[in-house]
Amino acid sequence: MPKPVQKEIVVHAKTLFSGGRVLSDRWIVVKGDSIVEISAKKRPSDYAGIVTPAFVDPHSHIGMFRAGEPGDEQEGNDITHQIQPLCDPIRSIYFDDLAFVDSIDFGVLYSCIMPGSGNLFGGRSKVIRNFASHVGECEFLDYGYKMALGWNPRSTGGWKGDRPNTRMGIYAMLEKRFDEVLAKEAKSKVAFERKELELARKKVSKKEAAEEQSLLARERKLEFSPEELAILELLKGKKPVKVHVHKEDDVHYLIHLCKKYKIRASAEHCGDVFHREVFDSLRDNEIPVVFGPLGSHAYKTELRHAFYQNAKLVIESGVTFGLMTDHPVIHSSLLRDSLRYFLMYGMSTEEALHVISGRNAELVGIGGTIGRVEKGMLASLLVWDINPLHLGAYPRMVMGEGKVLREQRFV
């Protein structure tokens, strides 16, 4: 049977904010889940207003710390061991969390979720659709891993497993585990190469040699536990890691880790970084910052220097950065509100909106399909009737991958 004809949806962007630019009078044509055309040619439209890409929260625990549930039902941290890279945060979310409804209302359609920061190596980081109906359809990207430095992992001495109570103790534990896995991999590689040499000396056909090499490769992989394979995925640069870090000295330790192990990392939070030079060092070492949350209570010593004025240092340093909510520390729906601190220090409206859409999308690996309103991108966009950064603004139409999720027509 022929496929049904897909209905086009046309959006008139009286003003279009996308990719750090602002354009006037563009007609956006959506078909299926994608944007198929953007032009200045006038045509009848289904929706009209100020258009922005959907917003992306690059660091969140939405669905894991759930609204209306007692604290002992939260699932942000697993207390069994300091190093457990196999934990998948999607297995600890429920989509009846009311925070998902609020996030959609205010245009935050994607979140990168991860375990909390009670463990050195807490698990995986996954980009999800906040507008999914259930966990079976929520995963957008398996991004990488989550680690934590500083006070959080050393504060969990009452949990299970080995729990050093100093930073020197937990950092020694981390590097010891990394070194053990790398040594095992190096030893395995030597043994594999020796077997390959033995195979090369045998008089066998090319087909037999290929089959034998395939078996050797499988045998080598089976030498490693699932945990070790996950750690190798990080240490071999196949996946990046989001690293919780607040204080400046811990930031310098993160830079040391990246240099020593050649890992791809982002510095998550940096709330207590109050000297420009530290952000400069992150910039020079090509470590992006996922900054925030902004506007929350400084509830621990690690945040004693978490001044809103630090936003100025982030801008001036030129480090690549995005903004997080760390939901539920501040609610996912308040992502846009955090931009006010950057607007205070001269950031333009178009650049500010780009930070929480395109930039955040790039920082969690989905910038090729989400975060800009362009031909060929997924049609995840918002239509507003007033400036999106106005205090009273909220999107009158919310579209997620071609599907209208919220609607109040105002053509």
N, C-alpha and C positions, 0 to 999 in steps of 0.2 A: 504493500500500500504506500502511496506517496505520503511524505511527511506533511503535516499541516503547515500552512503558511504562517510564519511568525509575524505578529503585529509589531509595527514600529511604534516607538514612543519618541516624541519630539519634545525637547526642552529648549526654550528660548532663554539663553543666558544674557540677560540685560547687562550684567557684569560677570565676567568669568575670572575667578582666581585659580590658577593652576601652575605648579612648578615655579613659584616665586614671581610669576608674571600676572598682570591684570589686563584683560581684553574687554572690549565692549561689543555687544550685539553679535553673539554667536549662536547658531542653531545646532544643537547636539542631537544626533539621531542614534537611538538605541535599538538594537535588534538582538533578541536572545539575551545573552548575558553580557554583551559587549557594546562598546561605542563603535559604530560603523562609519560615522561621518561627523565632521565639524566644519561648518562653513559660515560665511557672512551673508549667505543668500537667504532672504526672508522667506518663511514658509509657515503654514498653520502649526500651532504648537499645543501640546497637552498641558504643559506647565511652563511658567515663566517666573523669573526672579533673578536673584543673585546666586550664582552657582559656585560651589567649592567641591573638591573631592571629599569623600568620606574620611573620617579621622581614624588614626591608628594609635592604639596605646601600646608602646613597646615594652612595658614592664608592668604586669598585673597579676593578681591572684583571684580574679573574678571567678565566681562559681566554686571556689575552694574555701574561702572565708565568706560564708553566706549570710545575707541579710535575714534577720528574724530568727536565727538559730543560736542556741547557747554556745559559748566558747569551746566547750569540750567536744562539740561536733565539727569543729573546723578541721580541714584536711590539708593545711598548708605545709606542714612539716611531718616527716616520718622520723620517729625518734630512735630507730634501731641501730644506726651506725653513722659515723661522720662522713664516710665516703660511699655513696650509693647512686652511681650514675644511671641506673636502669629505671628509676622512678619516672613514670609518665604522668604529668599533671592532669591530662585529660581523664585519667581513671579516677580522679578525685573531684570532678566538677559535676554539679547538677544544674540543669538548665531551668529549673523552677526558681533559681535565685532571682529575686526582683531587680537586682542590679543590672541584669541583662536588658530588661525592659527600659530602664532609665538610660542606659548607654545608647540604645538605639534611638530613643527620643531626642538625644542631643548629638547624634551623628557619629558616635564612636562605634564603628561597625566591626573592627578587628582588634584583637588583643593578643599580645605575646604573653602567654601564661607560663608559669614555672613554679617549682617548689619555693617555699620561703627560704630564709637565710640562717636557719638553725644548724645547718650542716655545711661542712667544708665543700662537699660536692653533693648537691641535693638531688640532681636528676636532670631531666631533659627540659628544653624550652620549646614550646609549640605555639604556632600562630593559629588562632581559632577565629571562626566567624561568630560574632556575638549574636547574630540573628538566626543562628541554626535552631532547629526544633529540638535536637537531642545530640548526644555525643557522637552518634554514628555518622553525622553529617557535618560536624563542626570543624574538623581539622583542615587547615589550609596549607600548612607547611610544618614539617619537622625541622626546626631551625637549627638547634644545637643543644648546648648544655647550660647548666646554672651552677655557679660556685659562689662562695661567700668568704670574705676576709674580715678581719677585725673583731669587734666585740661579739657579734652575734654567734658565730660558731664556738667561741670560747666560753660563752655564757650558759651553755647547755650541759653542764657537768652532771646534772641530775638525770639525764636521758641515758639510754642503754648504749653499750659498746664502749670502746676506748674514747675518752673525752678529755684531752689535755685542757688545762685551765689557763694557759698563757698563749699569747700569740706565737712565741718562739716554739711552743709545743705543737700547736696545730699546724704551723707552717712546716715544721720538721716532719710531721706526719704526712703532709701533702707531698712534699718533695721525695720522701722515702718511697711512697707508693708509686709516684711517677717514675722514679729511677728503677724500681723493681720491675715495672712493666716494660720499660725500655730495655733493660738488661735481658729480660726473658725474650723479648722480640729480637734483639741482636744475636743471642745464642741460637735461637730458632733459625735465624737467617743463615748463620754459618753452617748449621747442620743441613739445611735445605740445599745450600750451594755445594756442599760436599756430596750429597746424594745426586745432584745434577751432574757433577763431574763423573761420578761412577756410572751414571746412565749414559753419558756421552762416550764412554770407553766401550760400551756394549755394542755389538753389531746387531742393531734392530732397525726395523723400518721406521720411516718418519711418522706413520700413523701410530705405531706402538710407542714410539718415543713421546709423542704428544699425549697419548693416554696415560703414560706413566707420569709425565710432568703434571697432568691434571690431578692425578691421585696424590702426588707429593704436595701440591698446593693445598688440597683439601685436608690432608693429614696435618699440615702445618697450622692451618686455621683452627683445627680441633684441639690444638695444644692450649689454646687460650680460653678462659672462662668468658661468659657474656660480659661481665664487668670489665675484664681486661680489654676485650675488643672495643668496648665503648670508650675506655680511657685512651686506647691507641687511636681511635677515630679523632679524638681531640688533639693528641700529641703529634699526629701525622698531618694535621691541618685540614682534615676532611670536613670537620664541623667547627664552628666558632663557639665561644663560651661567653655568657653574660656573667660578670663578676660583681657581686655586691661589695661596695667599698665606700666608706665615708671619710675617714680621717686621712690627712695628707701623707703620713708615713706609710699607711697601708697602700695608698696609691703608688708610692715609690716601690713597694714590694710587688705590686701587680706589674709594674714596668720591668722589674727584675725577672719575674716569672715569664713574661712574654719574650724577653731576650734569651733567657736560658733554655726555654723549651720550644721557642718559635710557635707559640700558640696564638691563635687569632681571638682577641678578646675585646669586649667593650667594658668600660668602667661605668657601672650602674650606681646611681645616686650622686656620689661626690658632694653630699650635702655639707660636709664640714671643711671642704676645700675653700679657703678664704685668702689664698695668695695666688696672684696671677701666674707666677712661675710654674705652679703645679699643673695648671691647665695647659701652659706652654709645653711642659714636658710630655703630657699626653698627646698633644698635637704633634710634637716632633717625633714621637714614637708611633704615630699613626694608630693611636688607640682612641676610638670615638667615645663620647660620653652620652649616656642616657640619663639626663639630669632630672632630679626631683626626688620625692614629690615636694611641691612648693605650697606653702600655706598650711602645713600640718604642725601639730604641736611638737616641739623638740623634747621628746620624752626620754632621752638618754644622753649620757655624757658625750657620746660620739657626735652629737648634734649641737654641741654648745656654741659652735661657730656657724651654724646654719642660718646665715643672714640672707634676707631677700636680696640684699645688695650684691651678693655673689653672682647674680645673673649678669651683672655688668662685666664681671671678669670673664665669664664664659664667652660673651660676645667679643670682647676685646682680644682674647687669646686666639681667635680664629679656629679653635678646635671644632671638629665636626661633632654636632650634638643634636639630640632630640629631647623630647619631654615625656615624662611618665606620670602616671598617677600612683603607682604602687597600690592600686585598689586592694583592700579597703582603707588604706591609710588616708587617702582622699578618694572620693568616689570617682569611678570611671567617667561618669557624666560630666565631671568638672575639669576634664583635660583642657578644654578651650580656655577656662578661667585662668590657668597657670600662665598664659601668654601675657597677662597684664604686666608682669615684672619685666619682661623684655621690651614691651612697648614703652614702658617708662624710660628705658635707656636708649630709645631711638630706633628700635626695629620697626620696619614698615609693616603695614597690614598684610601685604601680599607675602612678605617673607615669613611673618609670624604664622600665617595659615599654612604655608608650605612646611614649616617645622613639624606640625602635628598631622600632616597628611603625607606628602611626598618624602620628606626627610625621615620621619618615623618608619615609613614603609621600607625605605632603603636600609635602615638600620636593623630590620628584622628579616631581610632577604626577600621581600615581596615587591620591591620597587619596580620590577619589570611589568607588573600587571595591575598594581593598586597604588593609589596615592596621587595620581594626576588625571585630569580630564582631557584625554587625547584619543585620537582614533587608534583602535586596536587594543586599548586598555579595557579591563573589566568595568562595566557600568555601575560603579559604586560611587554615588554622588549625592549632594545635598542641595536643595533649593530653598533660599531664604528670601524674605520680603524686605528685610532691613540689613544693614551692615552686620555680618556674622560676629563681629567683635563688640557690637553694642551689648550692653548689660542685659537687655531684655530680649535679645535675639534667640530664636530657636528655629530649626529647619521645618518648613511647612511641608516639604516632601522629602522623604528619605528613600533612596534607592540602593539596594544591595545586589550587585551582580545581575542587574536588569529587572529585578523584582521590586515593585513599589511596596515598601514596608510601612511607611506612614504617609498619610495624604491629607492635605487641606488645600483644595484648589484656590488659586488666587490669580488666574490669568487676567 
